[in-house]
């Protein structure tokens, strides 16, 4: 468990973008929630203000309409009874506010009290009331607006109390109206529901992102682990090959010495045969070690390529000649030719280019039971080509697809007896590409193969090394 946490800790330290994305995932919903809250608050304030203004506006319009009727309670009651239809006809109020004017009362001052002379609720007409708000509005001669919250149902309304004056400006009555916020509340709750929906949708998207990211997180951890194991494997191969190389070289040296000095050392014919078997096996082992070392050098980016302008034709000819004896032993006619007009200076590392040629020409001889191996060189445009064509076992199109993969060997009756590691062509292609060249193959099963190497001609005017 502890190591898991340590792993996660290390991973986060090396992959800061995960911390950023997780932080973003927390910050984005928080910002949306805060924004929604801020919006609802400011919306509420705006609604409140406009409701208050509306209530005050209604009282003023009533005052104007009643200026000449204030002395007659009957006229006042008639007006109040019909107010809703007057109001909507005269477009004094919006239809949606009509039902929100829940009370419209007109009082006369009656000694210390206020006597109701006209109301929506006609049964209450004639009753006397005593209210601080009424007194303040009456005495100050100025309308007062008060926000009243009904805690039983959480509704609120505006209570507007304003003195009514006749056309001469004399204060005659007191108007009290209440405007409920129900309609506005409905509008507000629709707006809030919408913004909460947006919030929920965003949070769902973010949670999905988080889930995807956690999977990504697992994959990244796994990827790092695989990379670590791969590096460990490379280190192991590199170390093991180095450690093996010295004893194998010593064995090979002594076996060669024993074979060469067989007579001097009075080694019997039978023992000499055993020694030559040991020598062949040691050579195979040595080749395998060399291949493994090359693979680990390439994979760890340690393969040094020291390119210089070089006359490639000379090298091709020389390497082909090295194989003449081997070819003759197998009854293979090995030839090496060049085109008349040849440009053959290319930028290559001599040792590595030799390694490439040995592999390609060596394979052509190895996989040709008898027949011909033709090595041709030519130059065209800005390229130099080496073509190695054999009349050997060839291969199928499917086999050709895997040819340059690590450890790939064609396995059939014809290749059974031929030894190899399946690393040669992979190493060859990597080296060729490091020297800016390409390798391609054309082959037919039972007919033969053609390997073509292409390198850009050297641009430098230097003399070839
Ligand atoms: P190996 O050590 O097996 O020769 P290589 O990587 O050099 O490894 O070659 C991979 C495989 O490609 C060989 O096992 C062989 O089957 C096939 N191959 C390579 N060169 C030729 C060729 N000239 N003709 C037919 N098959 C070939």
Boltz pocket constraint, residues with backbone or C-beta under 6 A from the ligand:
constraints:
  - pocket:
      binder: B
      contacts: [[A, 359], [A, 360], [A, 363], [A, 364], [A, 365], [A, 367], [A, 390], [A, 392], [A, 393], [A, 394], [A, 395], [A, 403], [A, 405], [A, 408], [A, 409], [A, 410], [A, 411], [A, 415], [A, 419], [A, 420], [A, 421], [A, 422], [A, 423], [A, 424], [A, 425], [A, 426], [A, 449]]
      max_distance: 6.0
